[in-house]
Amino acid sequence: MKTGWILALAIVLEVSATLALRAAVDQPWWAVITVAGYAGAFVALAALLRQGASIGTVYAIWAASGVALTALLAALVFGEQLTIGIGAGIAIIIAGVVLVETGHGAPELKAELEEDPA
């Protein structure tokens, strides 16, 4: 449960930093929030890895969530386009995360198959 909160924090920090980067185009002081947000996101990701989380799974969820949320929030906050193509891209990214998460199979099942190849 704790890892879920840390991952959520990493996602929120990364999305906030990316939106602040866009805001810094017009008001440079937002760059401070950008740097702090990215630094915080990487500290949170490192904490997840120290707890034994799989880097492939963590990175896939973090990156995909960041892309999807940033695209949606940029449309709301900055009026950027949100087209069908962007929506399809987000759906493909989500499908990719599901494949990364489920593609390795259950460890117990792999062990059973290796013991009894019949």
PyMOL commands that place a pseudoatom at each C-alpha (Angstrom):
pseudoatom trace, name=CA, resn=MET, resi=1, chain=A, elem=C, hetatm=0, pos=[0.000, 0.000, 0.000]
pseudoatom trace, name=CA, resn=LYS, resi=2, chain=A, elem=C, hetatm=0, pos=[2.820, 2.398, 0.859]
pseudoatom trace, name=CA, resn=THR, resi=3, chain=A, elem=C, hetatm=0, pos=[4.410, 1.864, -2.547]
pseudoatom trace, name=CA, resn=GLY, resi=4, chain=A, elem=C, hetatm=0, pos=[1.187, 2.964, -4.226]
pseudoatom trace, name=CA, resn=TRP, resi=5, chain=A, elem=C, hetatm=0, pos=[1.269, 6.279, -2.393]
pseudoatom trace, name=CA, resn=ILE, resi=6, chain=A, elem=C, hetatm=0, pos=[4.921, 6.831, -3.237]
pseudoatom trace, name=CA, resn=LEU, resi=7, chain=A, elem=C, hetatm=0, pos=[4.255, 6.072, -6.907]
pseudoatom trace, name=CA, resn=ALA, resi=8, chain=A, elem=C, hetatm=0, pos=[1.265, 8.437, -6.893]
pseudoatom trace, name=CA, resn=LEU, resi=9, chain=A, elem=C, hetatm=0, pos=[3.472, 11.132, -5.356]
pseudoatom trace, name=CA, resn=ALA, resi=10, chain=A, elem=C, hetatm=0, pos=[6.127, 10.587, -8.042]
pseudoatom trace, name=CA, resn=ILE, resi=11, chain=A, elem=C, hetatm=0, pos=[3.464, 10.921, -10.749]
pseudoatom trace, name=CA, resn=VAL, resi=12, chain=A, elem=C, hetatm=0, pos=[1.981, 14.094, -9.251]
pseudoatom trace, name=CA, resn=LEU, resi=13, chain=A, elem=C, hetatm=0, pos=[5.433, 15.661, -8.876]
pseudoatom trace, name=CA, resn=GLU, resi=14, chain=A, elem=C, hetatm=0, pos=[6.422, 14.804, -12.451]
pseudoatom trace, name=CA, resn=VAL, resi=15, chain=A, elem=C, hetatm=0, pos=[3.179, 16.096, -13.954]
pseudoatom trace, name=CA, resn=SER, resi=16, chain=A, elem=C, hetatm=0, pos=[3.385, 19.265, -11.859]
pseudoatom trace, name=CA, resn=ALA, resi=17, chain=A, elem=C, hetatm=0, pos=[6.973, 19.810, -12.969]
pseudoatom trace, name=CA, resn=THR, resi=18, chain=A, elem=C, hetatm=0, pos=[6.077, 19.341, -16.615]
pseudoatom trace, name=CA, resn=LEU, resi=19, chain=A, elem=C, hetatm=0, pos=[3.143, 21.743, -16.409]
pseudoatom trace, name=CA, resn=ALA, resi=20, chain=A, elem=C, hetatm=0, pos=[5.369, 24.237, -14.591]
pseudoatom trace, name=CA, resn=LEU, resi=21, chain=A, elem=C, hetatm=0, pos=[7.875, 23.887, -17.428]
pseudoatom trace, name=CA, resn=ARG, resi=22, chain=A, elem=C, hetatm=0, pos=[5.148, 24.948, -19.856]
pseudoatom trace, name=CA, resn=ALA, resi=23, chain=A, elem=C, hetatm=0, pos=[4.169, 27.832, -17.559]
pseudoatom trace, name=CA, resn=ALA, resi=24, chain=A, elem=C, hetatm=0, pos=[7.822, 28.923, -17.423]
pseudoatom trace, name=CA, resn=VAL, resi=25, chain=A, elem=C, hetatm=0, pos=[7.596, 29.857, -21.108]
pseudoatom trace, name=CA, resn=ASP, resi=26, chain=A, elem=C, hetatm=0, pos=[5.616, 32.952, -20.074]
pseudoatom trace, name=CA, resn=GLN, resi=27, chain=A, elem=C, hetatm=0, pos=[6.821, 33.361, -16.491]
pseudoatom trace, name=CA, resn=PRO, resi=28, chain=A, elem=C, hetatm=0, pos=[10.386, 32.111, -15.904]
pseudoatom trace, name=CA, resn=TRP, resi=29, chain=A, elem=C, hetatm=0, pos=[10.045, 31.760, -12.134]
pseudoatom trace, name=CA, resn=TRP, resi=30, chain=A, elem=C, hetatm=0, pos=[8.019, 28.568, -12.743]
pseudoatom trace, name=CA, resn=ALA, resi=31, chain=A, elem=C, hetatm=0, pos=[11.351, 26.917, -13.603]
pseudoatom trace, name=CA, resn=VAL, resi=32, chain=A, elem=C, hetatm=0, pos=[12.031, 26.643, -9.862]
pseudoatom trace, name=CA, resn=ILE, resi=33, chain=A, elem=C, hetatm=0, pos=[8.932, 24.462, -9.460]
pseudoatom trace, name=CA, resn=THR, resi=34, chain=A, elem=C, hetatm=0, pos=[9.993, 22.460, -12.505]
pseudoatom trace, name=CA, resn=VAL, resi=35, chain=A, elem=C, hetatm=0, pos=[13.375, 21.602, -10.990]
pseudoatom trace, name=CA, resn=ALA, resi=36, chain=A, elem=C, hetatm=0, pos=[11.899, 20.848, -7.558]
pseudoatom trace, name=CA, resn=GLY, resi=37, chain=A, elem=C, hetatm=0, pos=[9.155, 18.680, -9.049]
pseudoatom trace, name=CA, resn=TYR, resi=38, chain=A, elem=C, hetatm=0, pos=[11.479, 16.586, -11.173]
pseudoatom trace, name=CA, resn=ALA, resi=39, chain=A, elem=C, hetatm=0, pos=[13.942, 16.193, -8.298]
pseudoatom trace, name=CA, resn=GLY, resi=40, chain=A, elem=C, hetatm=0, pos=[11.161, 15.101, -5.969]
pseudoatom trace, name=CA, resn=ALA, resi=41, chain=A, elem=C, hetatm=0, pos=[9.803, 12.656, -8.546]
pseudoatom trace, name=CA, resn=PHE, resi=42, chain=A, elem=C, hetatm=0, pos=[13.189, 10.981, -8.925]
pseudoatom trace, name=CA, resn=VAL, resi=43, chain=A, elem=C, hetatm=0, pos=[13.662, 10.782, -5.153]
pseudoatom trace, name=CA, resn=ALA, resi=44, chain=A, elem=C, hetatm=0, pos=[10.259, 9.072, -4.903]
pseudoatom trace, name=CA, resn=LEU, resi=45, chain=A, elem=C, hetatm=0, pos=[11.154, 6.665, -7.724]
pseudoatom trace, name=CA, resn=ALA, resi=46, chain=A, elem=C, hetatm=0, pos=[14.434, 5.817, -5.991]
pseudoatom trace, name=CA, resn=ALA, resi=47, chain=A, elem=C, hetatm=0, pos=[12.510, 5.109, -2.776]
pseudoatom trace, name=CA, resn=LEU, resi=48, chain=A, elem=C, hetatm=0, pos=[10.289, 2.669, -4.672]
pseudoatom trace, name=CA, resn=LEU, resi=49, chain=A, elem=C, hetatm=0, pos=[13.296, 0.850, -6.075]
pseudoatom trace, name=CA, resn=ARG, resi=50, chain=A, elem=C, hetatm=0, pos=[14.865, 0.642, -2.594]
pseudoatom trace, name=CA, resn=GLN, resi=51, chain=A, elem=C, hetatm=0, pos=[11.662, -1.065, -1.439]
pseudoatom trace, name=CA, resn=GLY, resi=52, chain=A, elem=C, hetatm=0, pos=[12.180, -3.720, -4.108]
pseudoatom trace, name=CA, resn=ALA, resi=53, chain=A, elem=C, hetatm=0, pos=[9.725, -2.515, -6.734]
pseudoatom trace, name=CA, resn=SER, resi=54, chain=A, elem=C, hetatm=0, pos=[10.397, -3.649, -10.297]
pseudoatom trace, name=CA, resn=ILE, resi=55, chain=A, elem=C, hetatm=0, pos=[11.972, -0.843, -12.319]
pseudoatom trace, name=CA, resn=GLY, resi=56, chain=A, elem=C, hetatm=0, pos=[10.144, -1.881, -15.490]
pseudoatom trace, name=CA, resn=THR, resi=57, chain=A, elem=C, hetatm=0, pos=[6.743, -1.792, -13.839]
pseudoatom trace, name=CA, resn=VAL, resi=58, chain=A, elem=C, hetatm=0, pos=[7.383, 1.392, -11.857]
pseudoatom trace, name=CA, resn=TYR, resi=59, chain=A, elem=C, hetatm=0, pos=[8.786, 3.256, -14.832]
pseudoatom trace, name=CA, resn=ALA, resi=60, chain=A, elem=C, hetatm=0, pos=[6.016, 2.091, -17.153]
pseudoatom trace, name=CA, resn=ILE, resi=61, chain=A, elem=C, hetatm=0, pos=[3.262, 3.221, -14.799]
pseudoatom trace, name=CA, resn=TRP, resi=62, chain=A, elem=C, hetatm=0, pos=[5.046, 6.477, -13.924]
pseudoatom trace, name=CA, resn=ALA, resi=63, chain=A, elem=C, hetatm=0, pos=[5.825, 7.447, -17.504]
pseudoatom trace, name=CA, resn=ALA, resi=64, chain=A, elem=C, hetatm=0, pos=[2.469, 6.438, -18.960]
pseudoatom trace, name=CA, resn=SER, resi=65, chain=A, elem=C, hetatm=0, pos=[0.515, 8.159, -16.216]
pseudoatom trace, name=CA, resn=GLY, resi=66, chain=A, elem=C, hetatm=0, pos=[2.658, 11.246, -16.641]
pseudoatom trace, name=CA, resn=VAL, resi=67, chain=A, elem=C, hetatm=0, pos=[2.082, 11.401, -20.392]
pseudoatom trace, name=CA, resn=ALA, resi=68, chain=A, elem=C, hetatm=0, pos=[-1.673, 10.871, -20.099]
pseudoatom trace, name=CA, resn=LEU, resi=69, chain=A, elem=C, hetatm=0, pos=[-2.217, 13.295, -17.220]
pseudoatom trace, name=CA, resn=THR, resi=70, chain=A, elem=C, hetatm=0, pos=[0.050, 15.938, -18.729]
pseudoatom trace, name=CA, resn=ALA, resi=71, chain=A, elem=C, hetatm=0, pos=[-1.798, 15.814, -22.047]
pseudoatom trace, name=CA, resn=LEU, resi=72, chain=A, elem=C, hetatm=0, pos=[-5.188, 16.074, -20.342]
pseudoatom trace, name=CA, resn=LEU, resi=73, chain=A, elem=C, hetatm=0, pos=[-4.183, 18.816, -17.911]
pseudoatom trace, name=CA, resn=ALA, resi=74, chain=A, elem=C, hetatm=0, pos=[-2.335, 20.810, -20.582]
pseudoatom trace, name=CA, resn=ALA, resi=75, chain=A, elem=C, hetatm=0, pos=[-5.569, 20.854, -22.575]
pseudoatom trace, name=CA, resn=LEU, resi=76, chain=A, elem=C, hetatm=0, pos=[-7.506, 22.097, -19.546]
pseudoatom trace, name=CA, resn=VAL, resi=77, chain=A, elem=C, hetatm=0, pos=[-4.955, 24.558, -18.167]
pseudoatom trace, name=CA, resn=PHE, resi=78, chain=A, elem=C, hetatm=0, pos=[-3.218, 25.847, -21.288]
pseudoatom trace, name=CA, resn=GLY, resi=79, chain=A, elem=C, hetatm=0, pos=[-5.844, 25.187, -23.941]
pseudoatom trace, name=CA, resn=GLU, resi=80, chain=A, elem=C, hetatm=0, pos=[-3.574, 22.834, -25.870]
pseudoatom trace, name=CA, resn=GLN, resi=81, chain=A, elem=C, hetatm=0, pos=[-5.158, 20.486, -28.375]
pseudoatom trace, name=CA, resn=LEU, resi=82, chain=A, elem=C, hetatm=0, pos=[-6.541, 17.150, -27.317]
pseudoatom trace, name=CA, resn=THR, resi=83, chain=A, elem=C, hetatm=0, pos=[-7.263, 15.328, -30.559]
pseudoatom trace, name=CA, resn=ILE, resi=84, chain=A, elem=C, hetatm=0, pos=[-8.480, 11.837, -31.359]
pseudoatom trace, name=CA, resn=GLY, resi=85, chain=A, elem=C, hetatm=0, pos=[-4.912, 10.987, -32.338]
pseudoatom trace, name=CA, resn=ILE, resi=86, chain=A, elem=C, hetatm=0, pos=[-3.651, 12.082, -28.916]
pseudoatom trace, name=CA, resn=GLY, resi=87, chain=A, elem=C, hetatm=0, pos=[-6.413, 10.053, -27.262]
pseudoatom trace, name=CA, resn=ALA, resi=88, chain=A, elem=C, hetatm=0, pos=[-5.445, 7.019, -29.338]
pseudoatom trace, name=CA, resn=GLY, resi=89, chain=A, elem=C, hetatm=0, pos=[-1.806, 7.523, -28.338]
pseudoatom trace, name=CA, resn=ILE, resi=90, chain=A, elem=C, hetatm=0, pos=[-2.757, 7.620, -24.677]
pseudoatom trace, name=CA, resn=ALA, resi=91, chain=A, elem=C, hetatm=0, pos=[-4.796, 4.418, -25.119]
pseudoatom trace, name=CA, resn=ILE, resi=92, chain=A, elem=C, hetatm=0, pos=[-1.812, 2.719, -26.778]
pseudoatom trace, name=CA, resn=ILE, resi=93, chain=A, elem=C, hetatm=0, pos=[0.455, 3.803, -23.930]
pseudoatom trace, name=CA, resn=ILE, resi=94, chain=A, elem=C, hetatm=0, pos=[-1.992, 2.374, -21.383]
pseudoatom trace, name=CA, resn=ALA, resi=95, chain=A, elem=C, hetatm=0, pos=[-2.118, -0.887, -23.350]
pseudoatom trace, name=CA, resn=GLY, resi=96, chain=A, elem=C, hetatm=0, pos=[1.679, -0.956, -23.323]
pseudoatom trace, name=CA, resn=VAL, resi=97, chain=A, elem=C, hetatm=0, pos=[1.761, -0.591, -19.551]
pseudoatom trace, name=CA, resn=VAL, resi=98, chain=A, elem=C, hetatm=0, pos=[-0.731, -3.434, -19.193]
pseudoatom trace, name=CA, resn=LEU, resi=99, chain=A, elem=C, hetatm=0, pos=[1.485, -5.611, -21.407]
pseudoatom trace, name=CA, resn=VAL, resi=100, chain=A, elem=C, hetatm=0, pos=[4.586, -4.749, -19.383]
pseudoatom trace, name=CA, resn=GLU, resi=101, chain=A, elem=C, hetatm=0, pos=[2.739, -5.498, -16.157]
pseudoatom trace, name=CA, resn=THR, resi=102, chain=A, elem=C, hetatm=0, pos=[1.205, -8.783, -17.276]
pseudoatom trace, name=CA, resn=GLY, resi=103, chain=A, elem=C, hetatm=0, pos=[3.798, -9.943, -19.792]
pseudoatom trace, name=CA, resn=HIS, resi=104, chain=A, elem=C, hetatm=0, pos=[6.169, -11.485, -17.284]
pseudoatom trace, name=CA, resn=GLY, resi=105, chain=A, elem=C, hetatm=0, pos=[3.584, -13.872, -15.797]
pseudoatom trace, name=CA, resn=ALA, resi=106, chain=A, elem=C, hetatm=0, pos=[3.127, -14.943, -12.217]
pseudoatom trace, name=CA, resn=PRO, resi=107, chain=A, elem=C, hetatm=0, pos=[6.394, -16.057, -10.540]
pseudoatom trace, name=CA, resn=GLU, resi=108, chain=A, elem=C, hetatm=0, pos=[4.681, -19.046, -8.888]
pseudoatom trace, name=CA, resn=LEU, resi=109, chain=A, elem=C, hetatm=0, pos=[3.402, -20.290, -12.237]
pseudoatom trace, name=CA, resn=LYS, resi=110, chain=A, elem=C, hetatm=0, pos=[6.825, -19.939, -13.875]
pseudoatom trace, name=CA, resn=ALA, resi=111, chain=A, elem=C, hetatm=0, pos=[8.428, -21.950, -11.064]
pseudoatom trace, name=CA, resn=GLU, resi=112, chain=A, elem=C, hetatm=0, pos=[5.807, -24.709, -11.420]
pseudoatom trace, name=CA, resn=LEU, resi=113, chain=A, elem=C, hetatm=0, pos=[6.327, -24.883, -15.174]
pseudoatom trace, name=CA, resn=GLU, resi=114, chain=A, elem=C, hetatm=0, pos=[10.094, -25.122, -14.782]
pseudoatom trace, name=CA, resn=GLU, resi=115, chain=A, elem=C, hetatm=0, pos=[9.758, -27.974, -12.263]
pseudoatom trace, name=CA, resn=ASP, resi=116, chain=A, elem=C, hetatm=0, pos=[7.212, -29.984, -14.272]
pseudoatom trace, name=CA, resn=PRO, resi=117, chain=A, elem=C, hetatm=0, pos=[7.675, -29.436, -18.035]
pseudoatom trace, name=CA, resn=ALA, resi=118, chain=A, elem=C, hetatm=0, pos=[4.929, -31.976, -18.895]
for i in range(1, 118): cmd.bond("trace and resi %d" % i, "trace and resi %d" % (i + 1))
show_as sticks, trace
zoom trace
